[in-house]
Amino acid sequence: MKIKNAIEFKDNYNLIAPIYDGLATLFLGRKFHDSKWEFLDCIQPGDTVWLIGGGTGGNLPEILKRCGKEGKVIFMEASIKMLNKARKRIHSHVKNQVEFVCADDFKLSRKDKIDVVITQFLLDVLADDAIDALFDKVRQNVSSNTCWLFLDFYPVKNKKWLIHLMITSFSMLAGHPRKELPDYDKFFKGWGWEEIKTTFFEKGFYRAKVYKLAPKSIKSDTISLK
């Protein structure tokens, strides 16, 4: 089991990491955590999975199980305290299948070709330029067969107060830069990703989606095909 510190930066989750899961359950309920298991059946034995912004790794054991003995998980998280909580969730017999990377620049080595990308409740805390940087780094490490499992909040009318509360709270506690939720569709479409499946939770307040690269967006100079 490896832990890499790609860069030095302030851990903005230093104070809230110990109580993050409890706070999420209090304000969002059990379905918030359960939604993170949606579409994990896309992961096949032998896959390399890049879990970006994995938090405390609640679904990491399940992801490893689906990867099988020949698979691998690259667990990337900007908070060392969150990452350490995730590390404690896995058994010793699978520790060599996980590469823990503490970083906020989304950078992988070019040798890592990813079968499944997972971002869950991540894009909603990133500034637009950081989202573009994420899409750019992902594009460098995927193939025509890569699936992107996406899960995040959407601006539904009856949850406006909760969205405002979450954005304000995380801005104060963790230094998040956003004042509103991103236009996710704009980024996925702009970077050539095509929506394949969608599941709504809490009447659309958060949504899980599966994306694949649209055929016309695949270019030999940016993608290594399998």
N, C-alpha and C positions, 0 to 999 in steps of 0.2 A: 504494500500500500504506500503510494507516494503522495507527498504534499509539496506542491511547488508554490513559492511566493513569486509571482511574475513581476510585481512592482510593489513599492512601498506606498501605502496610503492610509488615511485615517479610517478606522472601523466605525462607521456611523451607527452600526447596530450594537455597539458596545453595551449600552444601557438596557436596550429592549430585547436582546437576544434570549435571555433567560426566561422571559415571559411572553415571547412572541406568539407561540402556539396557543397559549391560554387566552391571550387577547383576541386572537383571530376567532377562536371558538365562541368567546363571549359576545363579540359584535356581529359575527357572520354565521355562527352555527356550525353544526357538524357537516353540513353539505359542502361547506367551503373546503374542508379537508378531503372529503370523499370525491369531489370533482377532480382531484389530482390523479385519480386512477383511470379516468376516462381515456379511451383510445390507447391504453398501454398494450393492448393486444396487437397493435401494429409492430411491436418489437418482436423480432424473430431470433431464435437461437443463433449465436455467432455474431450478432450485430454489435457494432460500436455505437454507443449512445452518448451524445453530448448533452448533458443536463446543465443548462446555463441559469445561474441564479437559483440554485437548488435549495436555498434556505436551510432548514434543519433536516432535510432529507427524509421526510415522512414516508415517501413512496420509493425510496432508494432500494430497500430490500426486494420489493416486488419487481423493480426494473432489472435488478441483477438476476433474479430468478428467471425472468423472461429471456435475458441474454444467454443464459446457459453457461456451461463451463468454458466455452470457446469465445464468449463475448467479453465486452469491456465497457466500462462506464467512465467517462471523463466528467467529473463533478466539479463545476466551476461556481464559486461563490465569493463575493467581495468581502464578506464578513468572516473573519477567522473564528469568531465565537460561534456563529451559525454553522460554519464548516465543521468545527470540532464536535458539535452536537450530532451532525449527520454521520461523522466518522464512528461515533459510538453505537450507531444503530446496526452496523453490519458485523457478521460473524468472522472469526479469524480465517476460516477456510475459504472465504471469497475476497480477502483483503487485497490479494494481488491482482484482482480484476478491476479495481477502482483506482483511478488517478485523481487525487484531490488537488485542485488548482485554486489558490486564493488570489484572485485577480479581478479587476473591473474593466479591463481593456479588451476582453473577448478574444484574446490572441492565442492561437494554437500553432504548433509547428505544422509545416506544409505536409508532413508525412501522415498526419491524422486525417483519414477520409471517413466521413461520418455517414452512418446508415440512418440514424434517427436523431433529430434535434428536438429538445424539449425546452420550452420556455413557459413557465406557469406563474402568472401574476408578477411578471418582470417588466414588460414594456410600459406598464402604467406608471412606473416610477422613473423612467428614463427621459431625458430631454430629447428633442427631435434629432439633434446631431448625434447623440449617443445611439439612438435607434438605427440611424443610417450606418453608423460604424459597426453595429452588431450585424446588420444584414450583409455588410461588405465582408466581414470576417467569416460569417457563415458561408457565403458564396464561394469562398476560397477553399472550403473543406468539405464540399458535398458533391454528389453525383446526380445523374438523372433519376436514380432510384431512391434518393433520400426522402424521408418523410419528416415534416416539421409538425410536432404536436404543440399546439398553442392553446393557452388558457388565460383569460383575463377578464377584467371588469368592463362593462359597457354602460353608457349614460342613459339609463331608463328613468322615466319621469318620477316614479314613486320611490326611487332611491337617491334622488338628488341630494337630500340632506345628509345621507350616509356617505355618499361620494365626497361631498364637501368636507365632512368631518374627517374622513380618512386622509384626504389630501392635505388638509391643514395640520392634522396631527403628525403625519409622517414628514411633513416639511419642517416642523418644529423639532421633532425628536431625532430624525435621521438625515436631515438636510436634503430631502428630495426636491428637485427643481421645478416639478410640474405644478401648474395651477388648474389644469383640466386634463381629462383623459385624452390620449393620443387618437388620431384617426388611423387605426390599425390597418384597415383595408387599403388606405393610400400607400402605406409602406410595402405591404405584401404584393400588391399589384405592381407598384413601381419597380420592385426588384424581381418581378417575374414569377411569383408564386401563385399557384392556383388552388382555391379552396375545394376540398374533396368531400369532407364530412363536417357536420356541425351538431353539437348538442347544447341545448339551452338549460341553464340552471337558474332557479329563482326567477322565473319568467323573463329570462334574458339578461338579468343583472350581471351574471358572468357566463361565458360561453367557451366551450372547448371546441377546437377545430383541428382538422388535419389538412395540411398543405403539401403539395408537391410542385416541383418546378414545371411551369408550362413548357411544352415542347419547343415553342418558338423562342423561348428565352435562353435555351441551352446553347452555349457557344464553346467550341473546342479550346479557345484560348483562356477561358475562365473556369471551366469545369473539367475534371478528369472523369471520363465515363468508365463505368465498370464493364 
